[in-house]
Amino acid sequence: MKHRIQVLPPHIANKIAAGEVVDRPASVVKELVENALDARAQEITVVIGQAGKELIQVIDNGVGIPGEEAPLAFQRHATSKIASAEDLDRIATLGFRGEALPSIASVARVELKTRTAEEPVGTLLRLEGGKITVQERVALNPGTTVTVKNLFYNTPARRNFLRADTTEFNHILKVMRRFFLAYPEVHFVLVHNGEELYNLPAGSREDRIVQVFGEKFFEGLVPVREELNQIVLEGYISRPEHTRGNSEHQYIYLNRRTILSRNLSHAVFQAYGNRIERGRYPQYVLFLSLPPNLVDVNVHPTKMEVRFANERAIYHLFLSAARRVVQTDQSVPEFTLKQPAVNRNEIQQHFQTMRRLRGRRGAAFASQNRKQLQFSLVVPPESQDQPEAADPAPHSGEESAPQVQANLWQVHNRYILSQVKSGLVIIDQHVAHERILYEKMLRYLQEERNVPSQQLLFPQTLELSLEDYLIYDEIKDWLKRIGFSITELSGRTLLIEAIPMDVKVGYEGKILLDILDYYRENQGSTQSHHEKIAAAFACKNAIKSGEKLNLETMNALVDQLFACREPFFCPHGRPVLVNLPLEELDKKFKRI
C-alpha cells in the first residue's frame, strides 16, 4: 500500500507540536507564569495538585485579556508580543511564540478566566482537547486565572512516562525558584496539595535570596559586578568554602530570562581553579543585562538556549567577575603514566604481611588509631611532622614494628605510598577511607542495627530549602538509623542533637546537606536505599584530600582497607590504588 502525503488534521498537528513545549507539568507551570509576568502581574499564586498531574492553576493580577481576544489566545502563533520580523531582534518579553496556550489546551482540560481593568465583567472559556466548549461573561476581579486539569488525559503514552510525584514536583520547584530569584518585586505564593509552601512578599534581591535559601546560604555569597560597554553582569557568587556537592544552585539570567549555558557555567567554574575540591561546585545567582539586539533568544521552543553576538566577550566577562571573588593558583603541568594492571594477590599479601609483622605493639597502635580514623581522625600533636622512611630491610633474625610501619609515606597530604616487591603502590587516602566507611555502614544497615551516635554538647540548627527538606523527609528514618538524632522545629528548620560517631563535631550541618545532595543526584540509580545511604555517608565523611596523617593512622587506614570485602574500588567504581611497577620506573630512567 502506497503512503500518500497529506496534511495532518489540526488536532493531531497540535498534539505533535505540544510535545516541543509541554513535556511535563513543570513545563506548563513555566509557560503560565511567564505569561503572568509578561502581563505585568505584581501578585502570582500557583496552585498544584498531585505534582501537576491533576491540577495546575496560575492566578495573577496582571492586565488581563480583552473579552473579544480571549479565544484568539488559544490559536497557534497568536500573540500580542511581536508583530513583525524586526521585533524578533528586540524581544523584551519572556514569551513571544504564541505556542504555549494552544499546546497546553491540546493535551489537557483548560479553563481561562480573565478581565481587563477597563471591562465591567470578565470572560470565561473552557476548552477540552484544544476546542472551546464554554464561552461566557462572568464577574471577575482584573487579572487572569488559568486552570489546567488532567494533563495528558488524551495522550496516555505521554502520561505514562511521567515520573513519581516527588520527582515531578521537584521539577516544578526548580522552575518556581528561578522565577522567585529573577522577580523579587513580585509577591509569589506556591500551594501544593492544599499546603502553602511559599509565601514570598515583594522585596529586594537580597531579601528574596534569603527567603528562598536561608540566611546561612546568603552569608556564603559575595556580590559581584562587571561592566563592558552596554553589558552589565551582577549578582552573587559563593566563596570557595561554601561550595556544594552538585550544581543545583547555579542560576544565570539574561535580561531576567533563565538560560542554560555550559559555556558561561564553565567560565565561573574555571575562575575557582584548584581552590575547590573535585566534585564540588560553586553556587551563584548572576544577572546579565544587555541590549536585545546582541542576543538571539529564538533558538529553541523552551527559550532557555540563546546565542550571543559575541560569545567570547561574554565568557570573559563571567570569568573576570568570578576571579574577583577567588583568584586561581598557578597551574601545574600534568604528568601521565600508562596504568598497568593491578596485581591483587601480591598487594593484598604484602599489606597483610605488614600487619602480622607489626606484632602486638603494632596491633595496639593500629587498634588505637583505628578508633581515631573511624570516628574523628584526631592526629596527635606530636606526630604532625611527616614520618621519615626507615631502611626497608630489617636486621637479620627479627622484624621490628617501627621498621615495618615506616614502609608508608604520605605525599602531598593526598596519597599514601608503599614499596612492594614488584614496585610501588599508591593509595588514594580519601577513596580508601570511603570504601572502609561504606562497608562498615552497609553492615549496620543490612543487619538492621543502629549506628552508634555521639550526643552534641551544643545542638546545631539547620534551615533547609524546600527541595532539601523534601529529600530529608523521604530519608529521615534512614538518617536516624545511621546515627543522626534530629528534631524538626517550625517551618523547615532542623535541630541536630546527635550525629554518627564517624562525623566530626562542627561538620554536622555540612555532612547532612552533602548526604541530601548525594541522595538527590542518585535517585534514579539501581542501588537499594541502604546502599545509597551508605555510599552518601561514606563519600561525604571520608578523610579529605589535603588532610595530613601520622604514621600510625596510615597503618590503621591500610589495615582496615585490606580487611574490606572489596579493597580495590570505592562504591562508585573509582580505583582505590594504582600499581607502578619497577619495570615502568626503569623505563622512565632509561635503564631498560
Number of C-alpha atoms within 10 A of each C-alpha: 3 4 5 6 6 6 7 9 8 11 14 11 13 21 22 14 16 20 14 15 20 24 16 21 23 22 18 24 25 19 19 25 24 18 22 26 21 17 18 16 20 17 20 21 20 23 22 25 17 15 24 25 23 17 20 25 23 22 22 27 22 24 19 26 22 16 21 8 11 19 19 14 17 23 17 16 15 19 16 11 17 18 11 8 8 9 14 18 16 16 19 17 16 20 23 22 17 19 24 28 23 24 26 28 27 29 28 23 23 26 21 18 26 29 28 21 15 10 14 13 16 23 25 20 19 19 21 18 21 23 16 15 11 11 16 11 15 14 13 18 16 22 23 27 24 21 21 26 20 16 26 26 18 16 13 11 10 15 16 9 10 15 12 10 14 15 15 18 23 18 19 21 18 16 17 20 18 21 20 23 26 24 18 21 17 20 18 21 20 19 16 18 13 10 10 12 13 17 13 19 16 17 14 12 16 15 17 20 20 15 20 18 17 16 14 13 17 18 12 16 20 15 17 19 18 16 13 11 6 8 15 16 20 17 21 23 26 23 20 21 12 18 20 20 19 17 16 14 16 16 21 21 20 20 18 19 21 20 18 16 13 8 14 19 19 13 20 24 20 15 21 22 17 15 14 17 16 9 10 16 22 24 25 24 21 23 21 21 17 15 13 17 14 15 18 17 24 17 11 11 15 17 19 16 15 16 13 14 12 10 14 11 13 20 16 14 23 26 20 18 23 27 19 16 19 16 14 14 11 8 8 6 5 5 5 5 8 7 11 11 10 15 12 12 8 13 20 16 13 15 18 15 12 20 22 13 20 21 13 12 13 22 19 13 17 25 17 14 24 23 16 18 24 22 16 16 20 15 18 13 8 7 13 12 11 14 15 11 13 14 11 12 9 13 10 6 5 8 15 14 20 15 17 23 21 19 19 22 22 21 14 11 16 18 20 22 19 19 18 18 11 14 14 17 20 19 21 21 25 22 28 28 24 29 27 25 24 24 22 16 23 19 15 17 20 10 8 11 12 17 20 16 19 18 17 15 9 11 16 15 17 20 20 20 15 18 19 17 19 18 18 20 10 13 15 16 11 17 22 17 20 26 20 26 20 18 13 12 12 8 11 14 15 19 16 21 19 24 28 23 19 24 24 16 17 11 11 23 17 15 19 22 19 20 25 23 21 20 21 18 13 12 14 9 10 9 12 10 15 19 18 22 24 25 26 23 27 27 25 21 26 23 22 18 16 14 13 21 27 20 26 27 24 23 29 23 22 25 19 20 24 19 12 16 10 14 21 21 15 23 20 11 8 10 15 21 21 18 22 21 19 15 13 17 14 11 10 11 9 8 9 9
